[in-house]
């Protein structure tokens, strides 16, 4: 270059610098932008295309990531060392490219950048809004956009979580198991009398109650004990005829004896008439079984028509517990199913029995069915209408796939579990659920026994998975050639 050309070039550069300084004062340009404007001005003066000029390279910054060989050979170190000939390894800072893969020559530029060994595809809004950016930036609240890496976006809906984040969020996993489904059934119950051990005492003929024994409600009576003395004209006439037939011959007495039995005269009284050959005026009313007097309608001096009940006696040595079981819990219950019963009146005791009857009707209003359980009650502490809490186990011997109930996300029309894919990767899986019981839920379709399933923090992972799937559906920003 001649001296004149050098002098002209110096003049041009000086003029460009002066012009840029005046513009910077009026427009508030920074030093970096000032340099860019000056470069463009110079390019315009000398006729060079600004796009063809190389962009300024920002200085490296950040901590030292590793040290590379000064000859760019595939040799690295995590600490400062020297080569065999005494040259020091060169430090590589965090802002520099730390990818160990060679860059292909002539490849098209894309929006993907490299951070460490992971490729960033784009940046997403930190609050989950449908907004992406090819470069790092901040939102209106000065929050940094979050990077989306290539390995995270490889599978739509798949979430990759670092070990530290897994520990902080409390993610726990368990295996789906193949085992019989055990479903505890809890139902309220009421103590009732055994219908087979209840007796209503009434007369078969009109009679007057002459005397009532010292018997009242709650009194325990023994079979054969007298309850009252009665006078019945019909029974007295039948007794007189029986005595007459006995005196005339045993052949005729057989019919009159049967008549007394048909009128409800106790066998012991008939035997007494046969022995004494004398008809009694009053007839005793005898207890037909041992038990507790539940009702007393007999009053001294009253006239009782035939068929009117005078006493109601029940044997309470065995009682029934009638449990009201919901319609949905009946499938696994059968006769012989064990049951555990507790009573609020006896909080320190637990009673055990088995189902001996499931009633063949469901209540139209409560949608429950009655299940009967027998309990011994020798000491009489279980009282009629006492409230009971019944727990039974409904189950099937056939094994089924089941997972903890906390692992299932139920939205009403969709049930999802989060599968652990390994290496910190998780993916949602639609399933079809079945029965519930004992903290477990049956899985009929979707997963198999042995699959690893997330049991806690499922909502956090599912929300992140849905966000990833939504972002993957967005149109990626246009790339420049």
C-alpha positions in Angstrom: 0.0 0.0 0.0 1.4 3.4 -0.9 1.8 6.3 1.6 -1.1 8.1 0.1 -3.4 5.1 0.5 -2.3 4.7 4.2 -2.9 8.4 4.8 -6.4 8.2 3.2 -7.3 5.1 5.3 -6.3 6.8 8.6 -8.4 9.8 7.7 -11.4 7.6 7.0 -11.1 5.7 10.3 -10.7 8.9 12.2 -13.8 10.4 10.6 -15.8 7.3 11.3 -14.7 7.3 14.9 -15.7 11.0 15.4 -19.1 10.4 13.8 -19.8 7.4 16.0 -18.8 9.4 19.1 -21.2 12.2 18.2 -24.1 9.7 17.6 -23.4 7.9 20.8 -23.9 11.1 22.8 -27.3 11.6 21.3 -28.6 8.1 21.3 -27.1 6.5 24.4 -25.2 3.8 22.6 -23.0 1.4 24.6 -19.4 0.8 23.8 -20.2 -2.6 22.2 -22.9 -1.1 20.0 -20.7 1.8 19.2 -18.0 -0.6 17.8 -20.6 -2.3 15.7 -21.9 1.0 14.2 -18.4 2.1 13.5 -17.7 -1.2 11.7 -20.8 -0.9 9.6 -19.9 2.7 8.7 -16.4 1.7 7.6 -17.8 -1.2 5.6 -20.2 1.2 3.8 -17.4 3.6 3.0 -15.0 1.0 1.5 -17.8 -0.9 -0.2 -17.7 -4.1 1.8 -20.8 -6.2 2.6 -21.4 -5.9 6.4 -23.0 -9.4 6.5 -19.7 -10.9 5.2 -17.7 -9.3 7.9 -17.0 -11.6 11.0 -19.1 -10.9 14.1 -17.2 -9.8 17.2 -16.4 -12.7 19.5 -17.3 -12.0 23.1 -14.6 -12.7 25.7 -14.8 -16.0 27.5 -16.2 -15.9 31.0 -17.2 -18.1 33.9 -15.4 -20.7 36.0 -12.8 -23.1 34.5 -14.5 -26.3 33.4 -11.5 -28.3 32.3 -8.0 -28.0 30.7 -7.3 -28.9 27.1 -4.1 -29.8 25.3 -2.4 -26.8 23.7 -2.3 -28.6 20.4 -6.0 -29.4 20.4 -5.4 -33.1 20.6 -8.0 -35.3 22.3 -6.5 -34.9 25.7 -8.1 -33.1 28.7 -7.5 -32.7 32.4 -9.6 -31.5 35.4 -6.5 -29.8 37.0 -3.7 -27.7 35.6 -0.9 -29.9 34.1 1.9 -29.6 31.6 2.7 -31.5 28.4 5.8 -33.7 28.1 7.7 -30.8 26.5 6.8 -28.4 29.4 3.9 -26.5 27.9 0.9 -25.8 30.1 -2.6 -27.0 29.3 -5.1 -24.3 28.3 -8.0 -23.5 30.6 -11.5 -23.8 29.1 -14.1 -21.5 30.7 -17.9 -22.2 31.2 -18.9 -19.9 28.3 -16.8 -21.8 25.8 -17.9 -24.8 23.9 -17.2 -27.9 26.0 -18.6 -30.4 23.5 -16.2 -33.3 22.9 -17.9 -34.1 19.5 -16.3 -32.7 16.3 -18.3 -30.1 14.6 -19.3 -31.1 11.0 -18.1 -28.7 8.4 -20.7 -27.1 6.2 -23.7 -28.0 8.3 -26.6 -25.7 8.5 -27.1 -23.5 11.5 -29.9 -24.3 13.8 -31.5 -22.8 16.8 -29.9 -25.5 19.1 -27.0 -24.3 21.3 -24.7 -26.4 23.4 -24.4 -26.2 27.2 -21.9 -28.7 28.6 -22.6 -32.1 26.9 -26.4 -31.5 26.5 -27.9 -29.7 23.4 -30.5 -27.0 24.1 -33.3 -26.9 21.6 -35.1 -23.8 22.8 -36.1 -21.9 26.0 -39.6 -22.0 27.4 -41.5 -19.6 29.6 -40.8 -20.2 33.3 -44.5 -20.0 34.2 -45.6 -22.5 31.6 -47.1 -20.1 29.2 -47.1 -21.1 25.5 -44.1 -19.0 24.6 -40.7 -20.2 23.5 -37.4 -18.5 22.5 -34.4 -19.6 20.6 -32.1 -17.6 22.8 -32.0 -17.0 26.6 -34.2 -14.2 27.8 -36.3 -13.0 30.7 -40.1 -12.6 31.0 -42.0 -9.6 32.2 -41.3 -10.5 35.8 -37.5 -10.7 35.2 -37.5 -14.5 35.4 -35.1 -16.5 33.2 -36.6 -18.7 30.5 -35.9 -22.4 31.2 -33.8 -24.4 28.7 -35.3 -27.5 27.0 -32.7 -30.1 26.1 -32.7 -32.5 23.2 -32.7 -35.5 25.5 -35.7 -34.2 27.3 -37.7 -33.5 24.2 -36.9 -36.8 22.5 -40.1 -38.4 23.8 -43.2 -36.3 24.0 -44.5 -36.2 27.5 -41.3 -37.8 29.0 -39.8 -35.9 32.0 -36.1 -36.1 33.0 -35.4 -35.1 36.6 -31.9 -34.8 38.1 -31.1 -36.9 41.3 -31.0 -33.7 43.4 -34.4 -32.6 42.3 -35.8 -36.1 42.9 -34.6 -36.0 46.5 -36.0 -32.4 47.0 -39.4 -33.2 45.6 -39.7 -36.4 47.6 -40.3 -38.7 44.6 -40.7 -42.4 45.7 -41.3 -45.4 43.5 -42.5 -49.0 44.0 -43.0 -52.0 41.8 -46.4 -53.2 40.5 -47.0 -56.6 42.2 -49.1 -59.7 41.3 -51.1 -60.8 44.3 -54.6 -61.6 45.4 -56.8 -58.5 46.0 -57.6 -58.0 49.6 -60.4 -55.5 50.2 -61.4 -54.7 53.8 -65.1 -54.0 54.1 -66.3 -51.8 57.0 -70.0 -51.6 57.8 -72.2 -50.5 60.7 -74.2 -53.1 62.5 -77.0 -53.6 65.1 -77.5 -56.4 67.6 -80.7 -58.4 67.1 -82.2 -61.5 68.6 -81.9 -64.9 67.0 -85.4 -65.4 65.5 -85.1 -69.1 66.0 -84.9 -68.6 69.8 -87.8 -66.3 70.4 -91.1 -67.5 71.7 -94.4 -65.6 72.0 -96.7 -67.1 74.7 -100.4 -66.9 74.0 -103.6 -68.9 74.8 -105.6 -71.1 72.5 -108.8 -70.4 74.4 -110.4 -67.4 76.1 -109.2 -67.1 79.7 -109.0 -64.8 82.7 -105.7 -64.0 84.2 -106.1 -64.9 87.9 -102.5 -64.3 89.0 -99.2 -63.2 87.5 -95.9 -64.5 88.9 -93.1 -62.1 89.8 -91.9 -61.8 86.2 -91.2 -58.6 84.3 -89.2 -57.4 81.4 -85.6 -58.4 81.7 -86.3 -61.3 84.1 -84.5 -64.5 83.3 -86.8 -67.5 83.4 -86.2 -71.3 83.1 -88.1 -73.6 80.9 -91.1 -75.1 82.8 -91.4 -72.3 85.3 -94.9 -70.9 85.9 -95.6 -67.4 84.5 -99.3 -66.9 85.4 -102.5 -68.7 86.6 -105.5 -68.7 84.3 -109.1 -69.6 84.4 -110.6 -70.7 81.1 -114.2 -72.2 81.0 -113.3 -74.1 77.8 -110.2 -75.7 79.4 -112.1 -76.5 82.6 -114.8 -78.3 80.6 -112.3 -80.3 78.6 -110.5 -81.3 81.9 -113.8 -82.4 83.5 -114.6 -84.5 80.4 -111.1 -86.1 80.5 -111.7 -87.1 84.2 -115.1 -88.6 83.3 -113.5 -90.6 80.5 -110.8 -91.8 82.8 -113.3 -93.1 85.2 -115.3 -94.8 82.5 -112.4 -96.4 80.7 -109.0 -95.6 79.1 -110.3 -96.1 75.6 -112.5 -93.0 75.7 -109.9 -90.9 77.6 -107.5 -90.9 74.7 -109.6 -88.4 72.7 -110.3 -86.1 75.6 -106.6 -86.1 76.6 -105.8 -85.0 73.0 -108.3 -82.2 73.3 -106.6 -80.8 76.4 -103.3 -80.9 74.5 -104.8 -79.0 71.6 -106.0 -76.3 74.0 -102.4 -75.7 75.1 -102.6 -77.3 78.5 -99.0 -78.3 79.5 -98.2 -82.0 79.6 -97.3 -81.8 83.3 -100.8 -80.5 84.1 -102.4 -83.3 82.0 -100.4 -85.9 83.9 -101.5 -84.4 87.2 -105.2 -84.6 86.1 -104.7 -88.2 85.1 -103.1 -89.1 88.5 -105.6 -87.2 90.7 -108.7 -88.0 88.7 -109.9 -84.5 89.5 -110.2 -81.5 87.1 -108.3 -78.3 88.3 -110.1 -74.9 88.5 -107.1 -72.9 87.3 -104.5 -73.8 84.7 -100.9 -72.6 85.0 -99.1 -70.8 82.1 -95.7 -72.4 81.7 -92.5 -70.9 80.1 -91.8 -73.1 77.0 -88.0 -72.2 77.0 -85.3 -70.6 79.1 -84.5 -67.0 78.3 -85.1 -63.4 79.1 -88.6 -61.9 79.2 -88.6 -59.3 76.5 -92.2 -58.3 76.8 -95.0 -58.8 79.3 -98.6 -58.1 78.3 -100.3 -60.2 81.1 -102.0 -58.2 83.8 -103.8 -59.7 86.8 -107.5 -59.7 86.3 -107.5 -59.2 82.6 -109.5 -61.3 80.2 -107.3 -62.6 77.4 -108.9 -63.7 74.1 -107.6 -66.7 72.3 -104.4 -65.9 70.4 -103.5 -62.7 72.3 -99.9 -62.7 73.4 -99.2 -62.6 77.1 -95.4 -62.9 77.2 -92.4 -62.7 74.8 -89.3 -64.7 75.8 -86.0 -64.8 74.0 -82.9 -67.0 74.4 -80.0 -64.4 74.3 -77.2 -66.9 74.6 -76.7 -66.4 70.9 -77.4 -63.1 69.1 -77.2 -61.8 65.6 -75.2 -58.8 64.4 -76.9 -57.4 61.3 -74.4 -55.4 59.2 -75.4 -53.0 56.5 -72.9 -53.6 53.6 -72.8 -51.2 50.6 -73.9 -52.7 47.3 -70.4 -52.2 45.8 -68.7 -54.3 48.5 -70.9 -57.4 48.2 -69.0 -59.1 45.4 -66.2 -60.6 47.5 -68.4 -61.6 50.6 -69.6 -65.2 51.0 -71.0 -67.4 53.8 -68.1 -68.3 56.1 -66.2 -65.0 55.6 -64.6 -64.0 58.9 -65.7 -60.9 60.6 -64.3 -58.7 63.4 -66.9 -56.8 65.5 -66.3 -54.1 68.1 -68.9 -52.3 70.2 -68.8 -48.7 71.5 -70.2 -49.9 74.8 -67.3 -52.4 75.1 -64.3 -50.5 73.7 -61.7 -52.8 75.1 -63.0 -56.0 73.6 -63.0 -57.4 70.1 -65.5 -60.2 69.0 -64.9 -62.6 66.2 -67.5 -64.4 64.1 -68.4 -65.5 60.5 -71.0 -64.6 58.0 -73.8 -67.2 58.1 -76.3 -65.4 55.8 -76.4 -62.6 53.2 -80.0 -61.4 52.8 -81.3 -61.6 49.2 -82.4 -58.0 48.9 -80.8 -54.5 48.7 -82.5 -51.6 50.3 -83.9 -49.2 47.7 -83.0 -46.0 49.6 -79.7 -46.9 51.3 -78.4 -49.3 48.6 -77.1 -51.6 51.3 -77.7 -55.3 51.9 -78.0 -57.0 55.3 -75.3 -59.5 56.3 -75.9 -61.7 59.4 -73.2 -62.7 61.8 -73.7 -65.0 64.8 -72.0 -64.2 68.1 -72.2 -66.1 71.4 -73.6 -64.1 74.3 -73.4 -66.4 77.3 -72.9 -63.6 79.8 -75.7 -61.5 78.3 -73.5 -58.3 77.8 -74.6 -57.9 74.2 -77.9 -56.1 74.3 -80.5 -55.8 71.6 -80.1 -52.8 69.3 -76.6 -52.2 70.5 -74.5 -50.5 67.8 -71.6 -52.5 66.3 -68.7 -51.7 63.9 -68.1 -54.7 61.6 -65.0 -55.3 59.6 -64.8 -58.1 57.0 -62.3 -59.0 54.4 -63.5 -59.3 50.8 -61.1 -60.9 48.4 -60.4 -63.3 45.5 -57.8 -66.0 45.5 -56.8 -65.2 41.9 -53.8 -62.8 41.8 -54.1 -59.5 39.9 -51.7 -56.7 39.1 -51.9 -54.0 41.7 -50.2 -50.8 42.8 -50.5 -48.4 45.7 -53.6 -46.2 45.4 -51.4 -43.1 45.7 -49.8 -44.0 42.4 -53.0 -43.4 40.4 -54.0 -40.0 39.2 -57.8 -40.1 38.6 -59.3 -37.2 36.6 -62.7 -38.8 36.4 -62.6 -39.9 32.8 -58.9 -40.8 32.7 -56.6 -42.7 35.1 -52.8 -42.3 34.8 -49.8 -43.7 36.5 -46.2 -42.3 36.2 -43.7 -45.0 35.0 -40.1 -44.8 36.1 -38.1 -45.4 32.8 -34.8 -45.3 34.6 -31.9 -42.8 34.6 -34.2 -40.1 36.0 -36.7 -40.4 33.2 -40.4 -40.6 33.8 -43.4 -41.0 31.5 -47.2 -41.0 32.1 -49.1 -44.2 31.3 -52.9 -44.5 30.9 -54.3 -47.5 32.8 -57.7 -49.2 33.5 -58.3 -49.6 37.2 -60.5 -52.2 39.0 -61.2 -52.9 42.6 -59.8 -50.9 45.5 -58.7 -52.4 48.8 -56.1 -52.2 51.6 -54.4 -49.2 50.1 -54.0 -50.9 46.7 -55.8 -50.6 43.4 -56.2 -53.3 40.8 -54.7 -52.4 37.3 -56.5 -54.3 34.6 -54.7 -52.7 31.6 -51.7 -50.5 31.1 -48.8 -51.9 33.1 -47.5 -55.3 34.1 -46.1 -56.9 37.2 -42.6 -55.7 38.0 -43.0 -52.2 36.4 -41.6 -49.4 38.5 -44.3 -46.8 39.3 -44.1 -43.4 41.1 -46.1 -43.4 44.3 -45.5 -39.9 45.6 -45.2 -36.5 43.9 -47.2 -37.9 40.9 -49.0 -34.6 40.3 -45.8 -32.7 40.0 -44.4 -35.1 37.4 -47.7 -35.3 35.5 -47.9 -31.5 35.3 -44.4 -31.3 34.0 -45.1 -34.1 31.5 -48.2 -32.3 30.2 -46.2 -29.1 29.9 -43.5 -30.8 27.8 -46.1 -32.4 25.6 -47.8 -29.0 25.0 -44.5 -27.3 24.3 -43.5 -30.0 21.8 -46.7 -29.3 19.9 -45.8 -25.6 19.4 -44.3 -24.5 16.2 -40.6 -24.1 16.6 -39.1 -20.7 15.7 -37.8 -20.4 12.2 -34.1 -21.1 11.7 -31.8 -19.0 9.7 -29.8 -20.4 6.9 
